[in-house]
């Protein structure tokens, strides 16, 4: 292809031979990427133009200056073509993910043709090397999100996971797309390298956040929605005085259901819960039974209920009484309940229970038939089972919330449904169970009272009213009621994600600042190592000049020209302070200008610059003036100092149990929910780990709305876990209805003298 010819793209998502769901997911992904990248590319071109103009002004050679201006003219003439060609290349890469050559395009596959060997021009080597270095740098910074995105693209492509080099939206592919798109600008080799540098600093600066946004989008599209990466860790041994149930479970990466014939993935109890309030679990998540699994679960549940019924019958010794009672068939029970479905909640202070409905039903039957009646054994079990489930749900609710009244309204429809379809109990994705969970979680104990949402309450009331008014045996009524509710919950989840992301970006900014401050202090230490710098000058370096280095690292990075100049100045200042040489010409002006950029007034910057560049000779000045300057510098707020954050108290070393909890915390994926005890009465609150830093040891917590509510150290949280005041919410205990159902099954097993099974196990 000619160097000046614009690249052509023959393949689009609309014309690609892809399944409908895959195409839809890729189109949404392309919309996200094009919206973000197009803005950054425009800014990149603007920066590039400014850089060319600046170089032209500084050029001392007229021919060189004319070259820069000619390049600037071509850029302004053709810049409108760059973004469309770049987006076209991106769309072509996405559209070709299922092409056989797509996964080998950037790889090393294929045979080597020695007839095609040739000497490569230096400009080609330089260009390829620059792009590869840029890609490797950002591949390292976004390593984990890229790994997860490669797994999801593997699902979309129906192929093994993509690595960073073959990923259509990976840093390597984006660099190649830019190289092709930039040919429209008709740049010389050295000017192309300047453009690639602008691409690195402007476009790729937010690449890690873009990859995370792509992961979140594909998760919402149900492409491995529960996927996360957590290194396998062996379960810690029980420590003396500790209970086994308090020990942190080994975390594993959440994986999709295995293909037929393969071993199953990790149990749900081993995975942390990461979903937002009311979000329905995806296929393959905890409790999702289907086909033979559902039949087995129902059979085992029937055995548990039969054992319970036999034991209760023996204890009551009511066999003779049942022989004289009139059996009531299931259709009659369902019809009798239908008459009570529209009844308003009981006006009494005591809420109605499933047991109350049963007694009212039996009393009504006795009046109609003139003799005592009884339910069939299976119907009796259904009443008892739903009653136990409601009891366990009630333990998780705050009293006096709107959820209590809505759950009471759902009693009759759920009873009628369970009498006709007992799969409701074992099918986690049953729409009635999803509705029950959404209503219950809106009034859960772990929510703060100020987290109530009037719009959500209105949606829940509408869903429950729809069921009460329209359910007459058709389970699709629950599905219809649940559709609007789930859509609203998804909207809330997206809003919470956006809010959470803003707080995470702010926290990451703080982490970058901490890293920059540490690197600045480290570099000053390296520059002054072995040199006898007076204490006064060393304090100026450690405080005033350290802010200059910190700001330079934040704005430009350690690979920048600005950092190189400041690093060289730091070494000169250290040598001058130790009396090993005079400062070079212009160093004082350089230091003075740098200090004003971090907020020092002109007179203060001039004084500090004079002392630093004057070295030990400045010690002859008036001690009072030096003391006054030192006090001003010390009293000045340092770059990034947060006076509102109290300094952490020095804690004793962690014991083995606390260390185990600490290591476990560092393996948790972002988004994991934790429960914190509020008092000795058992009240608790849920908080979501939005982000934590292994550099600063800080962990950011948000609530159900994605709002920042707390920030602690990993060490503090680990100590709370060791004391039993905090625990990780696992996938099997994430949804309230699943917790209640697991407790119900354990109660049945206890009644039958059987050992309890781990949470989330199928009955």
PyMOL commands that set and color helices and strands:
alter all, ss='L'
color gray80, all
select helices_A, chain A and resi 20-58+62-95+102-104+114-116+122-141+143-157+171-185+189-220+244-246+268-270+292-316+319-323+330-338+354-369+377-395+402-420+423-426+431-441+449-451+454-470+476-528+535-556+561-577+587-597+602-620+623-635+656-665+714-722+731-733+736-751
alter helices_A, ss='H'
color red, helices_A
select strands_A, chain A and resi 326-328+373-375+673-677+684-692+698-702+708-713+726-728
alter strands_A, ss='S'
color yellow, strands_A
deselect
rebuild
show_as cartoon
